[in-house]
Amino acid sequence: MLDPNLLRTQTADVAAGLARRGFVLGVEALQSLDQQRKTLQVDLESLRNERNILSKAIGVARRDGRDTQTEQARAAEVAVAVSERESELSVVLTQWEDWVRGIPNLPQADVPDGADESGNVCLRSWGEIPNFDFSVKDHVDVGAELGILDFAAGAKLAGARFVVLRGAGARLERALAQFMLDLHTQEHGYEEIAPPYLANPQSLLGTGQLPKFEEDLFALRNDDFYLIPTAEVPLTNLLRDEIITDLPQKYCAYTPCFRREAGSAGRDTRGMIRQHQFDKVEIVQIVRPEESAAALEELTAHAEKVLQLLELPYRVMLLCAGDMGFSAAKTYDLEVWLPSQNCYREISSCSNTESFQARRLQLRYRDSDGKPQLVHTLNGSALAVGRTLVALLENHQQADGRIYVPLALRPYLRGEEFLEVRGE
């Protein structure tokens, strides 16, 4: 969340920055709450001082053998008043905390203005868009012909927006995940983590999914847990409430991710583009503030490397202020080319959240003076496995129905140059 001192002392600047995101800061309500806090804290301090003075006066009077009835009566009144003020202050502080938790992060100065994806800026592209001399199929038809994607079975077992991968399809998904993990751990320096797939509310609060986006989460009916929407949640929470002595920390994890997609009714209903359950390899970095700008470039390059080795054309988009996620201060999206849609589609989002998550997590390090300071946290998809599978099936399809396997992936698929197995 944002620095409360920044909200109090630079309210106009914060409001202007948030307006770039399309968020209207309720300045009057915020200032009213803060004034209530100040008034209650002044009253409470005065009452506590009076309580201390009375306590000392009563002690002296008793030692001198004097009557303390008047002082004791006032002390009782003060004790009640202190308790009342503490309760009132607790309510106001909770209201303030809830208010601040609902405010998104401030965009960095170099984030372009814009209300939605139309304001995003293409920074670069990589690879040649394939030119097919046959009628291009989408991944649904390719998968059906190969017998590797079974949407009917997914709907039978769970419902809409689920899929069963069969045979070579299941093997391909596993191969992609293993390839990504090996790349990030062996070449990019990340520590592999196998986290729980359930998260408690405190973890989701720490990374910003709660309380604002609870409707997008799958909650367990009888227990206080949620299915994770991304491995960003457990990875970033690993060091919650700690003072880190060794920075940077770099983690990666391969997990299923679960999202209700509450705000996406009717969107991408065909195929695997938008599923309630999907697999993803996530990378997270925890760094010193002065290193986070360079860390975002590095982390994004690590995600790009996956696409390059898989020979998939893509572009890098700098998101505008109005299209960024709640916790992000700056975001690069990687968009892979999908021939069936004749356009680029998001396959990775790489973000610097600066100290926004760290303040919620109380995740700190000690500066050169030994004082605890908030770290900066960064996260990125590297990559969404399902969408990578989709892109591979579509971009590498052959006229005879086979799927070309990029050289980097072949060691994970028995050395095969093409996928052509039906069933298995």
VEXKELO-808260 format. One record per residue: residue in three letters; x, y, z of N, C-alpha, C in turn. Coordinates in pm, whole numbers, plus 50000, padded with zeros to 5 digits. Example, Ala and Ser with C-alpha at 12.3 -4.5 7.8 and 13.67 -1.06 7.14 Angstrom:
BEGIN
ala513194943150780512304955050780513204967050780
ser512854977550708513674989450714512905000350787
***
This chain:
BEGIN
met500844988150000500005000050000500885012350000
leu500265023749975501025036249969501485040450108
asp502555048150109503085053450233502075063050296
pro501575060250417500605069150481501115083450495
asn502415085050522502975098550535502895106050403
leu503075098850292502955104950161501525109550137
leu500575101350177499165104950163498825117450243
arg499425118650361499085129750450499775142650411
thr501025141550364501825153650342501845158150196
gln501565148950102501595152449960500305147849893
thr499195150949958497905146049915497575149949772
ala497825162449735497495167249600498315159849495
asp499595157749521500455150649425500015136049411
val499675129749523499195115949518497895115149439
ala496985124349464495705124449392495935125949242
ala496875134549204497165136649062497755124048999
gly498655117349072499225105049021498195094149005
leu497315092849101496265082649095495245085848985
ala495025098548958494105102448852494585097348717
arg495895096048700496435090448576495975076148556
arg495685069248665495195055548657493675054848646
gly493015066448652491565066648653490985064548790
phe491815065848893491365064049031491175077749095
val489985079949149489675092549215489895091049365
leu490865098249417491155097849560490165106749635
gly489455100949730488505108649811489255117049913
val489765128349867490645136549950489935141350077
glu488725146250064488015151650181487765140750285
ala487335129150240487075118150333488365113650400
leu489445113050320490735108950374491225118850479
gln491125131650447491575141850541490695142350665
ser489415139450648488515139050764488905127750858
leu489195116050803489635104850886490935107950956
asp491845114350882493145117450941493015127751053
gln492095137351035491875147351139491265140851264
gln490345131351243489795124051357490905116651431
arg491805110351355492925103351416493775112751500
lys494125124151443494955133851515494285138551643
thr493005142151634492265147051750492225136551860
leu491915124051822491835113251920493205110351982
gln494255110851900495585108251954496025119152051
val495695131752021496005142852113495235141252243
asp493935138252231493115136252350493645124552434
leu493985113752364494445101752434495775104452505
glu496655111552441497935114752504497735123452627
ser496815133152616496525141952729495935134052846
leu495015125152816494395117152920495415107752986
arg496275101852907497295092952964498265100553053
asn498605112653011499465121053094498785124253227
glu497495127653218496755130653340496675118253429
arg496485106653368496435094253446497745091853520
asn498855094553452500155092653515500365102453631
ile499935114953607500075125153712499235121453834
leu497995117153809497115113153918497675101253994
ser498225091653920498785079753984499925083554079
lys500775092554034501885096954120501375104854240
ala500345113654215499795121854323499145113154430
ile498445102554385497795093554480498835086154562
gly499895082054498500965075054571501605083854677
val501885096654640502495105954736501545108554851
ala500235110954819499245113954923499105102455021
arg499145090054970499015078455059500225077255150
arg501375080155097502575079455182502525090155292
asp501875101655259501775112555357500565110855448
gly499765100555424498595098155507497425107055476
arg497425113055356496315121955320495225114255248
asp494005120055250492845114055183493025115155031
thr492725104254958492895104154812491585101654739
gln490465103554808489165100254747488915108354620
thr489215121254624488965129854508489815125454390
glu491125123154417492025119054310491635105554252
gln491195096354341490805083154292489545083754206
ala488625092454242487415094054162487765099354023
arg488655109354020489065114753891489855104453811
ala490675096653880491455086353811490545076053746
ala489435072853815488475063453757487825069253633
glu487485082353638486885089053522487885089053404
val489125091953437490155092353332490355078553271
ala490345068253353490525054653303489435050953203
val488195054953236487075052353145487265060053015
ala487675072753029487875081152911489005075652823
val490085070752885491185064852809490695052652730
ser489935044252795489415032252729488515035952611
glu487655046152632486765050552524487555056152406
arg488565064452436489365070452329490165059652255
glu490675049852329491415039052263490515031352168
ser489285028852209488335021752121488005030151999
glu487755043052021487435052051910488605053051813
leu489815053951867490995054951782491205042051704
ser490955030751767491095017951698490165017151579
val488935021951597487955021951486488445030751372
val488925042751406489385052251304490615046751231
leu491545040851307492745035151244492395023451152
thr491405015551190490955004651104490315010050977
gln489495020550994488885026850877489955032550785
trp490975038850843492075044350765492825033250691
glu493115022350764493825011050703493025005150588
asp491735003150607490884997750501490855007150382
trp490805020050410490775030050303492065029350222
val493185029550291494475029850222494695016950144
arg494235005650196494414992950126493644992349995
gly492655000749979491885001149856492445010649751
ile493555017249783494175026849690495265019749611
pro495255020549477496285013949398497625020949408
asn498635014849351499975020449352500075032449258
leu501025041149284501265052649198502085048349077
pro501735052848957502555049448839503865057148839
gln504905050848790506165057748777506055068948673
ala506975078248680506905090048594506965086548446
asp507695075848409507845072548267506745063448214
val505755060348298504595052748252503705062048171
pro503345058248049502535067247965501125068948018
asp500525080447987499125082548020498245074047928
gly497055071047975496125063147897495115056447987
ala493915054347935492835048848015492725033748004
asp493205027947892493065013647870494175009047777
glu494064996747726495144990947647495474998847521
ser494555007247475494855015447357495965025547385
gly496235028247512497295037547548498645031047571
asn498725017747555499995010747575500955013747459
val502245012947488503275016547391504125004347357
cys504245001347228505094990247185506554994747187
leu507384987947265508794991547277509664984247176
arg509334971647150510144963847057509384951047022
ser509804944846914509254931946875510394922646838
trp510114909746841511144899646813510524888646729
gly511294883746633510854872346553510024876346433
glu509954867146338509184869346216507804863046229
ile506794870846195505444865346193505354854846084
pro504904842746114504914832046013503964834845897
asn504404830845780503614832445658503244818445608
phe502014814545631501574800845597501064800345453
asp501344789245386500804787245251499654777245253
phe499014776245371497834767745385496874774545483
ser495684769345492494674775245580495044772745727
val495234783445802495684782345940494544777846031
lys494854768646120493884764046219494194770346354
asp493154772146437493434776646573493804764746659
his494244767446783494754756646867493684746346903
val492424750646904491344741346936491254730546829
asp491264734746702491184725046593492454716946580
val493604723346598494874715946594494894705246703
gly494504709346824494494700046935493524688646917
ala492354691546856491364681046833491874671046731
glu492514675846624493014666846521494134657946573
leu494954663446662496024655546721495544646846837
gly494324649646884493784642046997494414645447130
ile494874658047145495594661747268494854671747356
leu493844678447301493054688047380491614683447381
asp491084680947500489724675647514488894685147601
phe488224694547534487414704347607486104698247656
ala485584688447584484354681747628484584674647761
ala485724668047774486034661147899486224671148012
gly486864682547982487024692948084485704698048134
ala484764700048042483434704748081482684694148160
lys482874681548123482214670548194482734669348337
leu484024670648354484624668748485484474680848577
ala484484692948519484474704948602483474715348554
gly483474718448425482574728648373483234736448261
ala482624747648226483174755948121484524761648163
arg485384764048065486724769648084487654760248161
phe487484747448135488424737348181488744728348063
val489924722148064490334713447955491094701548012
val490984690447942491804678747972492834677547861
leu494114676547899495184674247803495494659347802
arg495554653647682495744639347668497074636247600
gly497684625347642498834620047572499924630147547
ala500184632747419501254641847380500974656047429
gly499694659347447499354672647498499794674347643
ala499524664247726499964664547865501484664447872
arg502094656647785503554656047781504154669447738
leu503504676147642503984689047595503894699547705
glu502794699547780502644709247888503714707047995
arg503944694348028504974691148128506364695048077
ala506604692747949507904696147891508134711247893
leu507114718847860507254733447862507574738548001
ala506874733448101507124737748239508534734148283
gln508974722048252510304717748292511374725948222
phe511164728748094512094737048017512214750948080
met511094756948116511114770348176511824770248311
leu511524760348394512154759548526513674757648513
asp514084748948423515514746748406516214759348358
leu515584766648267516164779048215516364789148327
his515324791048408515384801448512516294797548627
thr516364784748660517204780648773518664778848731
gln518904773548612520264770348571520964782048502
glu520214790748436520844801748362520534815548420
his519394817048485518984830248532519134832148683
gly519494821848755519834823448895518694823748994
tyr517534817948958516404817549050516424804649132
glu515964805549255515794793749339514404788049315
glu514354775249283513044768949260512354766149392
ile511074769749398510234767849516509024759549475
ala508644750149562507394742749543506454746749656
pro505624757049636504814762449745503454755449756
pro502724758049865501334753449873500484760149764
tyr499434753349724498504759049627497334766149695
leu497324765749828496354773049907497064784549978
ala496354795649994496934807150064495944812250168
asn496484816950282495614822850382495334837450347
pro494334843650409493994857550375495144867150394
gln495994864950495497114874050520498064874350402
ser498294862850338499184862250222498594870150105
leu497314868450080496664875449969496524890349996
leu496404893950123496404907950160497764914050132
gly498814906350158500174911350141500514914849998
thr500024907049902500344909549762499284917649689
gly498184920949758497224930349701495974924449641
gln495814911149645494574905249592493394907849685
leu493654908349814492614911649912492904925549969
pro491864932850003490444928849998489754932149866
lys490424939549777489744945549662489274935349557
phe490014924349541489734915349429489284901449476
glu488584901149587488164888149641487224880749546
glu486434888149468485484881549379486164873549269
asp487444876349243488174868949140488834856349195
leu488744854049327489414842749389488444831249412
phe488984819149410488234807449454488494805249602
ala487454806049684487584804349828487084790549869
leu487744784349968487274771750021486034774150107
arg485104765050099483804767050163483884766550315
asn484634757250369484614755050515485924758650585
asp486874764050511488164767450569488584781150521
asp489424787750600489834801450570491054801350477
phe490854795550357491904794950257491334798650120
tyr492244802750032491894805349893492854797349804
leu492374792949688493274787449587494094798849530
ile495384796649510496244807649465495914811649322
pro495814824849294495604829549157496884830249078
thr498024829849147499344830449087500374826949194
ala501494821249152502554818049249503224830549303
glu502944842049246503414854749304503034855649451
val501864850549486501374851749624502284844349722
pro502484831149708503354824549805504814828749794
leu505314831249673506724834749658507044848049725
thr506194857949706506454871149763506254871049913
asn505404861949963505134861050107506144852550183
leu507074846150114508004837050182508734843950297
leu509064856750278509854863950378509034874650450
arg507734873150448506854882850513507244884750660
asp507214897450705507514901050844508974898450882
glu509854897750783511254895250812512124907050768
ile513294907950829514324917250784515364908850712
ile515504911050582516354902550498517804907250507
thr518694897850523520104901350533520854899350402
asp520234892150308520914888950182520004892550065
leu520384902749989519624907049873520544907349751
pro520004904849629518604902049600518224887449630
gln516924885149644516364871749650515604869349520
lys515804857649460515174854649331514544840649339
tyr513224840049321512484827549333511724824649204
cys511524811849176510614807949068509824795749114
ala508644794149056507784782849093506874779448977
tyr506624766548964505634761548866504414756848946
thr503284763048924502064759448997500854760548906
pro499784753548942498494757048883498034770448942
cys497234777448867496664790248912495154789548892
phe494414795548983492964794348982492334808248987
arg491514811348888490874824548883489434823148837
arg488564830248908487154829748873486854837648746
glu487744847248712487524855748595486154862348604
ala485864868048721484524873548747484174884848653
gly485164892548610484864903948524485054901448377
ser485134888548336485434885648196484374877048130
ala483134878248173482064870248116481964872647966
gly481934861647891481784862647746483074864847670
arg484204866447740485484868947673486284856147656
asp486814853947537487714842647510487134829447558
thr485894826847521485244814647566485714802447488
arg486324804547372486814793247294488264790147329
gly488524777647359489884773347377490494776147512
met491814777447513492594777847637493074791847674
ile492604802047605493134815447632492764820247772
arg491554817747816491104822647947490414811248022
gln491184804648107490704793048181490564796148330
his489724788548397489624789948543490824783648613
gln491434773548550492634767248603493664766848491
phe494874771648520495944771248421497274770348495
asp498264765248425499594763748484500474775448444
lys501394779048534502254790548508503564788748582
val504644793348519505924794748586506094809448621
glu506214812248748506304826048797507714828848847
ile508214840848819509504845048874509304857648959
val510004858249070509884869349166511284873749206
gln511484886849216512724892249269512414901749385
ile513224901149488513144910149604514494917249612
val514474930549598515724937949580515724950849662
arg516884957249669516984970649726516304980649632
pro515744991349688515025001049605515835006349487
glu517125009149509517935014849402518225004849291
glu517894992149313518164981749213516914977449138
ser515744982549174514514976849119514274980448973
ala514734992148929514544995948789515314986248699
ala516574983448733517374974048656516824959848669
ala516284956548787515734943148808514534940548719
leu513714950848695512564949148607513014945948464
glu514054952748417514574949948283515114935748276
glu515824931548381516384918048384515284907548386
leu514324909248474513244899748488512464898348357
thr512214909648291511504909448163512314902048058
ala513624904448056514494897547961514484882447985
his514354878348110514284864048141513014857848083
ala511894865048092510654860048031510764859947879
glu511394870147823511564870747677512394858947627
lys513394855047704514284844247661513514831347635
val512484828847713511654816947693511034817247554
leu510454828447517509814829747385510834828747273
gln512004834547293513034833847190513484819547166
leu513724812147273514174798347258513094789347199
leu511834793047219510724785547162510364790447022
glu511134800246973510974805446837509564810746812
leu509074818446910507724824146902507824839246889
pro507254845046785507314859646767506484866746874
tyr507014877846924506334885047031506704899747025
arg506024907547106506384921647123506304925247271
val507004935847308507044940647447506284953747453
met505274954247541504434966047556504664972447692
leu504864985547691504884993247817503454997347845
leu502894992547955501494995347986501315009748029
cys500205015547985499865029148029499305028548170
ala499165040248231498765041048372497415034448396
gly496485035948302495135030748323494985015948298
asp496035009348248495924995148215496764986348308
met497434992448406498304984648496497484977948605
gly498074967248660497474960548773497524969048899
phe496714965448996496514973049118497814976249191
ser498714966449203499924968149284501104973749206
ala501004974649074502154977948991502424992948984
ala503724996248983504165009948955504605011148811
lys505034999948752505424999548611505324985148563
thr504794983248441504564969648390504934968748243
tyr505634957948209505824953948070504974941548045
asp504194941647941503494929647896504224923847776
leu504404910647775504864903647656503644898047586
glu503544900847458502404896147379502924887247266
val502454874947262502884865347162501934865747042
trp502454862846925501634862946803500794850246796
leu499484851846771498584840546749498054841246607
pro498504832346518498094832946378496584832146357
ser495884824046436494444822346415493664835146443
gln494204843646531493544856246564494164868046491
asn495274865446422495974875746345496314887846432
cys496754885046554497114895946645498004890446755
tyr498564899646832499344895946950498424894747071
arg498724884947158497954883247282498914882047400
glu498494887347514499344887247634499704873047675
ile500974871147707501434858347757502244859947886
ser502634872347916503384875148038503184889548078
ser503154891748208503104905248264504204906348368
cys505124915948350506284917548438506194931148506
ser506134931348638505844943748709506834946548821
asn507094959448841507784964548958506734970849048
thr506564965449168505574971049260506224980849358
glu507544983049342508304991549435508054986849579
ser507734995749672507544991749813506074989149846
phe505214989049744503764987949767503394974949838
gln503904963749788503644950849853504464949549981
ala505694954249978506584952750094506004959550218
arg505324970850200504724977750315503624969150375
arg502824962750293501794953650344502434941450412
leu503534936850355504194924750404505144927350520
gln505464940250545506514943850640507794936050608
leu508164936950480509314930050426510444940250410
arg511524938550488512524949250500513954943850492
tyr514884953250479516314950550488516924961750571
arg518184960550605518854971250680519764979150585
asp519624992450590520445000850505521855002050563
ser522695010550502524095011850545524225017050688
asp523165023650738523165028550876522555018550973
gly522155006950921521574996751007520084998551033
lys519455008050963518035010650985517175001950893
pro516084996250944515194988150859514514996950753
gln514564992550629513924999450517513134989250435
leu512104993950369511294985050286512044981250159
val511934968450121512504963849995511564967549880
his511984964749758511104965349641510874950949592
thr509664948149548509324934849498508924935749352
leu509304925249276508984924449133508494910449103
asn507634909149004507124896048967506824895648818
gly506844883548762506524881848621506174867548587
ser505344865948485505044852648432506144848948335
ala506704837048352507824833348266507824818348232
leu506754813148180505594820148124504314813148168
ala503184818448120501914811348134501994799048042
val501984787048101502264774848024501174772047922
gly499914773747961498824770947869498854779747746
arg499074792547765499124801647650500374799147566
thr501454794847631502644791147553502344779047466
leu501634769347521501234757547444500364761647326
val499434770747350498574775847243499404782147133
ala500334790947171501164797847074502034788146995
leu502544777947064503404768146997502584760246895
leu501394755546932500554747946840500204756046716
glu499924768946735499474777046622500624781746535
asn501704786446595502804791946516503634781146448
his503684769246509504544758746456503764747646386
gln502484750146352501704740146281502224738646137
gln502144726346090502574723145954501374719645866
ala501584720145736500484717245643499934703245661
asp500784693745701500344679945717499764677045856
gly499614687545940499004685846071499974683746185
arg501234681546153502234679846259502594693346320
ile503244692746436503684704846506505204704546518
tyr505854714746465507304715846476507694718446621
val508714711146668509214712746804510514720746799
pro510564732446861511794740346862512954732546922
leu514144735646876515344728246916515514727947068
ala515264739247136515484740047282514544731047360
leu513404727547300512394719547370512564704647345
arg513324700847245513394686847206513954677647314
pro514934682047394515414673047500514324668947599
tyr513254676847608512164673947700511044665747634
leu511204663147502510194655747427510844644447347
arg511744637247414512364625347357513124628347228
gly513544640747211514304644347092513464646046968
glu512154645546980511284646146863511364659746794
glu511384659546662511384671846584509974676646557
phe509014667346556507624670746531506714663146628
leu505624669346666504564662646740503514658046638
glu503214645346643502214640446548501424628846607
val501574626446738500934615046802499484618346831
arg498594609046800497184610346838496934600946955
gly496454606447065496204598447184497484596047261
glu497904584147277499024578547355498454571547475
***
